[in-house]
Amino acid sequence: MTDPIGWFDILGRLGVQLWPVWAALVAVFAVSIPMKRRLGLYGKLFDSTVGMIGFAMVLFWVFAALFADMIITHDPLAQFSGMRNATPGSPLRDPAGRYEYFLLGGDALARDVFSRMVMGAREVLRIAPFAAMISFMIGISLGLPAGYIGGRLDTGLTFVANLVLAFPVILLFFLLVAPEIQQTPIPRVMAGVLFLMPVLFFTVLLNARFFTQPAKRNLYVGVVLVVGLWAWAGLAFNADPLGVWGMSPNLLNVFVAVVFVNAPTVFRIVRGITLDIKTRDYVAAAQTRGEGPWYIMLWEILPNARGPLIVDFCLRIGYTTILLGTLGFFGLGVAPESPDWGSTINQGRRLLTIYPHAALAPALALMSLVLGLNLLADGLREESLKD
């Protein structure tokens, strides 16, 4: 049997395995840096050291998730004889054409920690950004009219948002992702309402923009309705006849819980920004021109609120990542064998004092992604304030 390898060799092999990530990072920076003055806020980010460090850390995990199948050394769900709680750098007893080492060791079920850590990035990043995006669309769709129109609409929506925010977040998550909830129609009904909001958002957005150009408006709105309702039926009700859109009950529960918890906070942020911006001169000028309220909200107020919203979006992905890790740690939501970081940390912490590597690797991965998102948000805030 091959001898174990040391940390210097382990780090070298990790670097080699991650070559698709390094290549993608070099490509992104090589293309972006010469054009940074023409890339708006993204280009200005290159002037912020903190922002660029965060951006690189986030991109690292994004590319790791994208190229996970090329990076992993073993099947993240496969168990290997004699590799239970194997230390980092341990060789396989019988490689039989497979990668001959467990670079970051094995867990209590004899699975490769490195492969599970890399594949866990895909599990996290397929939920957190999209859940945050839908939360923002819901918060924007409700926060803009609440702040701009005001009156009873504002009072009613604010009351509902405060009612949701009054619940402790973790308790609310426990209630929404409990296995017993899957046996009821509650997740599907909530998904039907929440997932319909992005379709309505883009429909109203395009209708307001191209209202005076009926041909373009009908084309764009028609495409949004066809694709949006197709995705909505598949994701919310698993009713896509082509099988393109779909979501398992566990994943749907987690997704709905994340969106439901985050949307009220986004609503309050958008409402507050709208109350400030609606008093500006360019809004009064749009009203004088006879523009409709939805045009003013979506094409006058929203673009001028993009700086704080982009920053909050980055932070919210980080919060969502932590919440997903918390759910996985308590064994809620995703499937028990899933390599998501929260579940992996939970499984590894039982032997933390004896074999810490199984829990430390995903914990450091989770920490680095959240830290990168926070640094990216700081860089974006710093550059947006210069405008």
C-alpha angles and dihedrals in degrees: 000000000000117000120249117264128232130242094264091057091042092055091048092051091046089054091052093048090052094054094118089058094049091047092050092048092051091048093051094049094041091055097039104045098062090048099040095114090060098046101078118217091353090057092047088055088074088068091061116079092196092047093049093050090052092044091052092049092050093045090050092061094039090056091041088057093045094049097033093121090057095044105046117093097204141015103282091220097044121105121216126207114251095007099101108136089349113178121244112285095024115152123231115252092227113013093179093189095321127114103291100222142053095224096195096024133250132290130231090280094050095253125142110264095201094053092046091049092052094044089046089065088062091050092052098042095049089062111028102057095041093045090050090048093053090045089055093049090052093045092048094045091054101029097055097057092039092056098036102040098029121172121093092344090059092045094050097045093045091051092052092047092050090047091057092043090052090072117085106255097230092047090050090050091050091052094048099045100037110130091237090062090064090067091060130068091242097099093047093047092048091046090050091056098039097043092049091063096074089052091052091044095056092040093055092040094056094038091055093047098047100029092122091048104061096180094055092038094054092047096048095041091046092053091048092050095047096046094035097050090043090055091041093055092048099044099039102035104015087237101133107130091200094051094230096121122044144129132200117242091249093051092044091054092052093045094050092047093051093047094045093051097044101042097073092053091050089047092057093048093049092045092052093048091047092052088057100041097045089071093059122112096243090058090052089049091053090050090051090052088057097249116165122251095252092051090051093047097045102032104029107028103030097053090052091051094052096102099062091036094054090050092049091046091059092047092047092055086055092050090048091050090054091047091050089050090050092051091048090048090057092045095247130136110002125064114281093241092051114125092223111140097245094054091044092051090049092051093046099046092071089073096029096128093051105031107018097166096080092061100030097059096058091037091056090045091053091046093049094050093049091044090051092051091049092049090047090052090050090051093048091048091050093051096041090056089059092064 
